[in-house]
Amino acid sequence: MFENMSEGKLKKLVTAVVVAGTILIVFLLGVVLYQFISMGVKQSKIDSMNAQISEYEQLIAKLDEDLDAYSREQVLEQLAREYGYIYPDDVTMGDLS
């Protein structure tokens, strides 16, 4: 196949193949580099969201503890009395007759 080609044409063909191969390699390296950068950015977002999830889980646990504390009958009664609420059968100063 290449026996009939002149030396000048063969050099041009080899040069074209080398240039095309070099361009292909540079393009593929660019794609691989872009993928690595993209994976790093996505992993950073995942780490950030996992940190937020952990933070919110801790906040939920603390709020559940607070809810349990404020749901106890003694605490509710104490808070109600601090705000002036009374039971219907409580004796107040105005009822001493």
C-alpha distances in whole Angstrom, upper triangle without the diagonal:
4,6,7,8,12,13,15,13,11,15,15,13,14,17,17,16,19,21,21,21,24,26,25,27,30,30,30,33,35,35,36,39,40,41,42,45,45,46,49,50,51,52,54,56,56,58,60,61,62,64,66,66,68,70,71,72,74,76,76,78,80,81,82,84,86,86,88,90,91,91,94,97,99,97,97,101,101,99,101,104,103,102,106,105,108,108,111,113,113,116,116,118,119,120,123,126
4,6,5,9,10,12,10,8,11,12,10,11,15,15,14,17,19,19,20,22,24,24,26,28,29,30,32,34,34,35,38,39,40,42,44,45,46,48,50,50,52,54,55,56,58,60,61,62,64,65,66,68,70,71,72,74,76,76,78,80,81,82,84,86,86,88,90,91,92,94,98,99,97,97,101,101,99,101,104,103,102,105,105,108,108,111,113,113,116,116,118,119,120,123,126
4,6,8,10,13,11,10,13,15,13,14,18,18,18,20,23,23,23,26,28,28,29,32,33,33,35,37,38,39,41,43,44,45,47,48,49,51,53,54,55,57,59,59,61,63,64,65,67,69,70,71,73,75,75,78,79,80,81,84,85,85,88,89,90,91,94,95,95,98,101,103,101,101,105,105,102,105,108,106,106,109,109,111,112,115,117,117,120,120,122,123,124,127,130
4,7,10,12,10,10,13,14,13,15,18,18,19,21,23,23,24,27,28,29,30,33,34,34,36,38,39,40,42,44,45,47,48,49,51,53,54,55,57,59,60,61,63,65,66,67,69,70,71,73,75,76,77,79,81,81,83,85,86,87,89,91,91,93,95,96,96,99,103,104,102,102,106,106,104,106,109,107,107,110,110,112,113,116,118,118,121,120,123,124,125,128,130
4,7,8,6,6,10,11,10,12,15,15,16,18,20,20,22,24,25,26,28,30,31,32,34,35,36,38,40,41,42,44,46,47,48,50,52,53,54,56,58,58,60,62,63,64,66,68,69,70,72,73,74,77,78,79,81,83,84,85,87,88,89,91,93,94,94,97,100,102,100,100,103,104,101,103,106,105,104,108,107,110,111,113,116,116,119,118,120,121,122,125,128
4,5,5,6,9,10,11,12,14,15,17,18,20,21,23,24,26,27,29,30,32,33,35,36,38,39,41,42,43,45,47,48,49,51,53,54,55,57,59,60,61,63,64,66,68,69,70,72,74,75,76,78,79,80,82,84,85,86,88,90,90,92,94,95,96,99,102,104,101,101,105,105,102,104,108,106,105,109,108,111,112,115,118,117,120,119,122,122,124,126,129
4,6,5,6,9,10,11,12,14,15,16,18,20,21,22,24,26,27,28,30,31,33,34,36,37,39,40,42,43,45,46,48,49,51,52,54,55,57,58,60,61,63,64,66,67,68,70,72,73,74,76,78,79,80,82,83,85,87,88,89,91,93,94,94,97,101,102,99,100,103,103,101,103,106,104,104,107,107,110,111,114,116,116,119,118,120,121,122,125,128
4,5,5,6,9,10,11,12,14,15,16,18,20,21,22,24,26,27,28,30,31,33,35,36,37,39,41,42,43,45,47,48,49,51,52,54,55,57,58,60,61,63,64,66,67,69,70,72,73,75,76,77,79,81,82,83,85,87,87,89,91,92,93,96,99,101,98,98,102,102,99,101,105,103,102,106,105,108,110,112,115,114,117,116,118,119,121,123,126
4,5,5,6,9,10,10,12,14,15,16,18,20,21,22,24,26,27,28,30,31,33,34,36,37,39,41,42,43,45,47,48,49,51,52,54,55,57,58,60,61,63,64,65,67,69,70,71,73,75,76,77,79,80,81,84,85,86,87,90,91,91,94,97,99,96,96,100,100,98,100,103,101,100,104,104,107,108,110,113,112,115,114,117,118,119,122,125
4,5,5,6,8,10,11,12,14,15,16,18,20,21,22,24,26,27,28,30,31,33,34,36,37,39,40,42,43,45,47,48,49,51,53,54,55,57,58,59,61,63,64,65,67,69,70,72,73,74,76,78,79,80,82,84,84,86,88,89,90,92,96,97,95,95,99,99,96,98,102,100,99,103,103,105,106,109,112,111,114,113,116,117,118,120,124
4,5,5,6,8,10,10,12,14,15,16,18,20,21,22,24,26,27,28,30,31,33,34,36,37,39,40,42,43,45,46,48,49,51,52,54,55,57,58,60,61,62,64,66,67,68,70,72,73,74,76,77,79,81,82,83,85,87,88,89,91,95,96,93,94,97,97,95,97,100,98,98,101,101,104,105,108,110,110,113,112,114,115,116,119,122
4,6,5,6,9,10,10,12,14,15,16,18,20,21,22,24,26,27,28,30,31,33,34,36,37,39,40,42,43,45,46,48,49,51,52,54,55,57,58,60,61,63,64,66,67,69,70,71,73,75,76,77,79,81,81,83,85,86,87,90,93,95,92,92,96,96,93,95,98,97,96,99,99,102,103,106,109,108,111,110,112,113,114,117,120
4,5,5,6,9,10,10,12,14,15,16,18,20,21,22,24,26,27,28,30,31,33,35,36,37,39,41,42,43,45,47,48,49,51,53,54,55,57,58,59,61,63,64,65,67,69,70,71,73,74,75,78,79,80,81,84,85,85,88,91,93,90,90,94,94,92,94,97,95,95,98,98,101,102,104,107,106,109,109,111,112,113,116,119
4,5,5,6,9,10,10,12,14,15,16,18,20,21,22,24,26,27,28,30,31,33,34,36,37,39,41,42,43,45,47,48,49,51,52,53,55,57,58,59,61,63,64,66,67,68,70,72,73,74,76,78,78,80,82,83,84,87,90,92,89,89,93,93,90,93,96,94,94,97,97,100,101,103,106,105,108,108,110,111,112,115,118
4,5,5,6,8,10,10,12,14,15,16,18,20,21,22,24,26,27,28,30,31,33,34,36,37,39,40,42,43,45,46,48,49,51,52,54,55,57,58,60,61,63,64,66,67,69,70,72,73,75,76,77,79,81,82,83,85,89,90,87,88,92,91,89,91,94,92,92,95,95,98,99,102,104,104,107,106,108,109,110,113,116
4,5,5,6,8,10,10,12,14,15,16,18,20,21,22,24,26,27,29,30,31,33,35,36,37,39,40,42,43,45,46,48,49,51,53,54,55,57,58,60,61,63,64,65,67,69,70,71,73,75,75,77,79,80,81,84,87,89,86,86,90,90,87,89,92,91,90,94,93,96,97,100,103,102,105,104,106,107,108,111,114
4,5,5,6,9,10,10,12,14,15,16,18,20,21,22,24,26,27,29,30,31,33,35,36,37,39,41,42,43,45,47,48,49,51,52,53,55,57,58,59,61,63,64,65,67,68,69,72,73,74,75,78,79,79,82,85,87,84,84,88,88,86,88,91,90,89,92,92,95,96,99,101,100,103,103,105,106,107,110,113
4,5,5,6,9,10,10,12,14,15,16,18,20,21,22,24,26,27,28,30,31,33,35,36,37,39,41,42,43,45,46,48,49,51,52,54,55,57,58,60,61,62,64,66,67,68,70,72,73,74,76,77,78,81,84,86,83,83,87,87,85,87,90,88,88,91,91,94,95,98,100,99,102,102,104,105,106,109,112
4,5,5,6,9,10,11,12,14,15,16,18,20,21,22,24,26,27,28,30,32,33,34,36,37,39,40,42,43,45,46,48,50,51,52,54,55,57,59,60,61,63,65,66,67,69,70,71,73,75,76,77,80,83,84,82,82,86,85,83,85,88,86,86,89,89,92,93,96,99,98,101,100,102,103,104,107,110
4,5,5,6,9,10,10,12,14,15,16,18,20,21,23,24,26,27,29,30,32,33,35,36,38,39,41,42,43,45,47,48,49,51,53,54,55,57,58,59,61,63,64,65,67,69,69,71,73,74,75,78,81,83,80,80,84,84,81,83,87,85,84,88,87,90,91,94,97,96,99,98,100,101,103,105,108
4,5,5,6,9,10,10,12,14,15,16,18,20,21,23,24,26,27,29,30,31,33,35,36,37,39,41,42,43,45,47,47,49,51,52,53,55,57,58,59,61,63,64,66,67,68,70,72,73,73,76,80,81,78,79,83,82,80,82,85,84,83,87,86,89,90,93,95,95,98,97,99,100,102,104,107
4,5,5,6,9,10,10,12,14,15,16,18,20,21,22,24,26,27,29,30,31,33,35,36,37,39,41,42,43,45,46,48,50,51,52,54,56,57,58,60,61,62,64,66,67,69,70,72,72,75,79,80,77,78,81,81,79,81,84,82,82,85,85,88,89,92,94,94,97,96,98,99,100,103,106
4,5,5,6,9,10,10,12,14,15,16,18,20,21,22,24,26,27,28,30,32,33,34,36,38,39,40,42,44,45,47,48,49,51,53,54,55,57,59,60,61,63,64,65,67,69,70,71,74,77,78,76,76,80,79,77,79,82,80,80,83,83,86,87,90,92,92,95,94,96,97,98,101,104
4,6,5,6,9,10,11,12,14,15,17,18,20,21,23,24,26,27,29,30,32,33,35,36,37,39,41,42,43,45,47,48,49,51,52,53,55,57,58,59,61,63,63,65,67,68,69,72,75,77,74,74,78,78,75,78,81,79,78,82,82,85,86,88,91,90,93,92,95,96,97,100,103
4,5,5,6,9,10,10,12,14,15,16,18,20,21,23,24,26,27,29,30,31,33,35,36,37,39,41,42,43,45,46,47,49,51,52,54,55,57,58,60,61,62,64,66,67,68,70,74,75,73,73,77,77,74,76,80,78,77,81,81,84,85,87,90,89,92,91,94,95,96,99,102
4,5,5,6,9,10,10,12,14,15,16,18,20,21,23,24,26,27,29,30,31,33,35,36,38,39,40,42,44,45,46,48,50,51,52,54,55,57,59,60,61,63,65,66,67,69,73,74,71,72,75,75,73,75,78,76,76,79,79,82,83,86,88,88,91,90,92,93,94,97,100
4,5,5,6,9,10,11,12,14,15,16,18,20,21,22,24,26,27,29,30,32,33,34,36,38,39,41,42,43,45,47,48,49,51,53,54,55,57,58,59,61,63,64,65,67,71,72,70,70,74,73,71,73,76,74,74,77,77,80,81,84,86,86,89,88,90,91,92,95,98
4,5,5,6,9,10,11,12,14,15,16,18,20,21,22,24,26,27,29,30,31,33,35,36,37,39,41,42,43,45,46,47,49,51,52,53,55,57,57,59,61,62,63,66,69,71,68,68,72,72,70,72,75,73,73,76,76,79,80,83,85,84,87,87,89,90,91,94,97
4,5,5,6,8,10,11,12,14,15,17,18,20,21,23,24,26,27,29,30,31,33,35,36,37,39,41,42,44,45,46,48,50,51,52,54,55,56,58,60,61,62,65,68,69,67,67,71,71,68,71,74,72,72,75,75,78,79,82,84,83,86,86,88,89,90,93,96
4,5,5,6,9,10,11,12,14,15,17,18,20,21,23,24,26,27,29,30,32,33,34,36,38,39,40,42,44,45,47,48,49,51,53,54,55,57,59,60,61,63,67,68,65,65,69,69,67,69,72,70,69,73,73,76,77,80,82,82,84,84,86,87,88,91,94
4,5,5,6,9,10,10,12,14,15,16,18,20,21,22,24,26,27,28,30,32,33,34,36,37,38,41,42,43,45,47,47,49,51,52,53,55,57,58,58,61,65,66,63,64,67,67,65,67,70,69,68,71,71,74,75,78,80,80,83,82,84,85,86,89,92
4,5,5,6,9,10,11,12,14,15,16,18,20,21,22,24,26,27,29,30,31,33,35,36,37,39,41,42,43,45,46,47,49,51,52,53,55,57,57,60,63,65,62,63,66,66,64,66,69,68,67,71,70,73,74,77,79,79,82,81,83,85,86,88,91
4,5,5,6,9,10,11,12,14,15,17,19,20,21,23,25,26,27,29,30,32,33,35,36,38,39,41,42,44,45,46,48,50,51,52,54,55,56,59,62,64,61,61,65,65,62,65,68,66,66,69,69,72,73,76,78,78,80,80,82,83,84,87,90
4,5,5,6,9,10,11,12,14,15,17,18,20,21,23,24,26,27,28,30,32,33,34,36,38,39,41,42,43,45,47,48,49,51,53,54,54,57,61,62,59,59,63,63,60,63,66,64,63,67,67,70,71,74,76,75,78,78,80,81,82,85,88
4,5,5,6,9,10,10,12,14,15,16,18,20,21,22,24,26,27,28,30,31,32,34,36,37,39,40,42,43,45,46,47,49,51,52,53,55,59,60,57,58,62,61,59,61,64,63,62,66,66,68,69,72,75,74,77,76,79,80,81,83,86
4,5,5,6,9,10,10,12,14,15,16,18,20,21,22,24,25,27,29,30,31,33,35,36,37,39,40,42,43,45,46,48,49,51,52,54,58,59,56,57,61,60,58,60,63,62,61,65,65,68,69,72,74,73,76,75,78,79,80,82,86
4,5,5,6,9,10,11,13,14,15,17,19,20,21,23,24,26,27,29,30,32,33,35,36,38,39,41,42,44,45,47,48,49,50,53,57,58,55,55,59,59,56,59,62,60,59,63,63,66,67,70,72,71,74,74,76,77,78,81,84
4,5,5,6,9,10,11,12,14,15,17,18,20,21,22,24,26,27,28,30,32,33,35,36,37,39,41,42,43,45,47,48,48,51,55,56,53,53,57,57,55,57,60,58,58,61,61,64,65,68,70,69,72,72,74,75,76,79,82
4,5,5,6,8,10,10,12,14,15,16,18,20,21,22,24,25,26,28,30,31,33,35,36,37,39,40,41,43,45,46,47,49,53,54,52,52,56,56,53,56,59,57,57,60,60,63,64,67,69,68,71,71,73,74,75,78,81
4,5,5,6,9,10,10,12,14,15,16,18,20,21,23,24,26,27,29,30,32,33,35,36,38,39,40,42,44,45,46,48,52,53,50,51,55,54,52,55,57,56,55,59,59,62,63,66,68,67,70,69,72,73,74,76,80
4,5,5,6,9,10,11,12,14,15,17,18,20,21,23,24,26,27,29,30,32,33,35,36,38,39,41,42,43,44,47,50,52,49,49,53,52,50,52,55,54,53,57,57,60,61,64,66,65,68,67,69,71,72,74,78
4,5,5,6,9,10,11,12,14,15,16,18,20,21,22,24,26,27,28,30,31,32,35,36,37,39,40,41,42,45,48,50,47,47,51,51,49,51,54,52,52,56,55,58,59,62,64,63,66,66,68,69,70,73,76
4,5,5,6,9,10,10,12,14,15,16,18,20,21,23,24,25,27,29,30,31,33,35,36,37,39,40,41,44,47,48,46,46,50,50,48,50,53,52,51,55,55,57,58,61,64,63,66,65,67,69,70,72,75
4,5,5,6,9,10,11,12,14,15,17,18,20,21,23,24,26,27,29,30,32,33,34,36,38,39,40,43,46,47,44,45,49,48,46,48,51,50,49,53,53,56,57,60,62,61,64,63,66,67,68,70,74
4,5,5,6,9,10,11,12,14,15,16,18,20,21,22,24,26,27,28,30,31,32,34,36,37,38,41,44,45,43,43,47,46,44,46,49,48,47,51,51,53,55,58,60,59,62,61,63,65,66,68,71
4,5,5,6,9,10,10,12,14,15,16,18,20,21,22,24,25,27,29,30,31,33,35,36,36,39,43,44,41,42,45,45,43,45,49,47,47,50,50,53,54,57,59,58,61,60,63,64,65,68,71
4,5,5,6,9,10,11,12,14,15,17,18,20,21,23,24,26,27,29,30,32,33,35,36,38,42,43,40,41,44,44,42,45,47,46,46,49,49,52,53,56,58,57,60,60,62,63,64,67,70
4,5,5,6,9,10,11,12,14,16,17,18,20,21,23,24,26,27,28,30,32,33,34,37,40,41,38,39,43,42,40,42,45,43,43,47,47,50,51,54,56,55,58,57,59,61,62,64,68
4,5,5,6,9,10,10,12,14,15,16,18,20,21,22,24,25,26,28,30,31,32,35,38,39,37,37,41,40,38,41,44,42,42,45,45,48,49,52,54,53,56,55,58,59,60,63,66
4,5,5,6,9,10,10,12,14,15,16,18,20,21,23,24,25,27,29,30,31,33,37,38,36,36,40,40,38,40,43,42,42,45,45,47,48,51,53,53,56,55,58,59,60,62,66
4,5,5,6,9,10,11,12,14,15,17,18,20,21,23,24,26,27,29,30,32,36,37,34,35,39,38,36,39,41,40,40,44,43,46,47,50,52,51,54,53,56,57,58,61,64
4,5,5,6,8,10,10,12,14,15,16,18,20,21,22,24,26,27,28,30,34,35,32,33,36,36,34,36,39,37,37,41,41,43,45,48,50,49,52,51,53,55,56,58,61
4,5,5,6,9,10,10,12,14,15,16,18,20,21,22,24,25,26,29,32,34,31,31,35,35,33,35,38,37,37,41,40,43,43,46,49,48,51,50,53,54,55,57,61
4,5,5,6,9,10,11,12,14,15,17,18,20,21,23,24,25,28,31,32,30,31,34,34,32,35,38,36,37,40,40,42,43,46,48,47,50,50,52,54,55,57,60
4,5,5,6,9,10,11,12,14,16,17,18,20,21,23,24,26,30,31,28,29,32,32,30,33,35,34,34,37,37,40,41,44,46,45,48,47,50,51,52,54,58
4,5,5,6,9,10,10,12,14,15,16,18,20,21,22,24,28,29,26,27,30,30,28,30,33,32,32,35,35,38,39,42,44,43,46,45,48,49,50,52,56
4,5,5,6,9,10,10,12,14,15,16,18,20,21,23,27,28,25,26,30,30,28,30,33,32,33,36,35,37,38,41,43,42,45,45,48,49,50,52,56
4,5,5,6,9,10,11,12,14,15,17,18,20,22,25,26,24,25,28,28,26,29,32,31,31,34,34,36,37,41,42,41,44,44,46,48,49,51,54
4,5,5,6,9,10,10,12,14,15,16,18,20,24,25,22,22,26,26,24,26,29,28,28,32,31,34,35,38,40,39,42,41,44,45,46,48,52
4,5,5,6,9,10,10,12,14,15,16,18,22,23,21,21,25,25,23,25,28,28,28,31,30,32,33,36,38,37,41,40,43,44,45,47,51
4,5,5,6,9,10,11,12,14,15,17,21,22,20,21,24,24,23,25,28,27,28,31,30,32,33,36,38,37,40,40,43,44,45,47,50
4,5,5,6,9,10,11,12,14,16,19,20,17,19,22,22,20,23,26,25,25,29,28,30,31,35,36,35,38,38,40,42,43,45,48
4,5,5,6,8,10,10,12,14,18,19,16,16,20,20,18,21,24,23,23,26,26,28,29,32,34,33,36,36,38,40,40,43,46
4,5,5,6,9,10,10,13,16,18,15,16,20,20,19,21,24,23,24,27,26,28,28,31,33,32,35,36,38,40,40,42,46
4,5,5,6,9,10,11,15,16,13,15,18,18,17,20,23,22,23,26,25,27,27,31,32,31,34,34,37,39,39,41,44
4,5,5,6,8,10,14,14,11,12,16,16,14,17,20,19,20,23,22,24,25,29,30,29,32,31,34,36,36,38,42
4,5,5,6,9,12,13,11,11,15,15,14,16,19,19,19,22,21,23,23,27,28,27,31,31,33,35,35,38,41
4,6,5,7,10,12,10,11,14,15,15,17,19,20,20,23,21,23,23,26,28,27,30,31,33,35,35,37,41
4,5,6,9,10,7,9,12,12,12,15,17,17,18,21,20,21,22,25,26,25,28,28,31,33,33,35,38
4,6,8,9,6,6,10,10,9,11,14,14,15,18,16,18,19,22,24,23,26,26,28,30,31,33,36
4,6,9,7,7,10,11,11,12,15,16,17,19,17,18,18,21,23,22,25,26,29,31,30,33,36
4,6,5,6,9,10,11,12,14,16,17,19,17,17,17,21,21,21,24,25,28,30,29,31,34
4,5,5,6,9,10,10,12,14,15,16,14,14,14,17,18,17,20,21,25,26,26,28,31
4,5,5,6,9,10,11,12,14,15,14,14,14,17,18,16,19,20,23,25,25,26,30
4,5,5,6,8,10,11,12,14,13,14,15,19,20,18,21,21,24,26,26,28,31
4,5,5,6,9,10,11,12,11,12,13,16,18,16,19,20,23,24,24,26,30
4,5,5,6,9,10,10,9,9,10,13,14,13,16,16,19,21,21,23,26
4,5,5,6,9,10,10,10,12,16,17,14,16,16,19,21,21,23,27
4,5,5,6,9,9,11,13,17,18,16,18,18,20,22,23,25,28
4,5,5,6,5,8,10,13,15,13,16,15,18,19,20,22,25
4,5,5,5,6,9,13,14,11,13,12,14,16,17,19,22
4,5,7,10,13,16,17,15,16,14,16,18,19,21,25
4,6,9,13,15,17,15,16,15,16,17,19,21,25
4,6,10,13,14,12,13,11,13,14,15,18,21
4,7,10,12,10,12,11,14,15,15,18,21
4,6,8,6,9,9,12,13,13,15,18
4,5,5,9,10,14,14,13,16,19
4,6,9,10,14,13,12,15,17
4,6,9,13,13,11,13,15
4,6,10,11,9,11,14
4,7,8,6,8,11
4,5,5,7,10
4,5,6,9
4,6,8
4,6
4
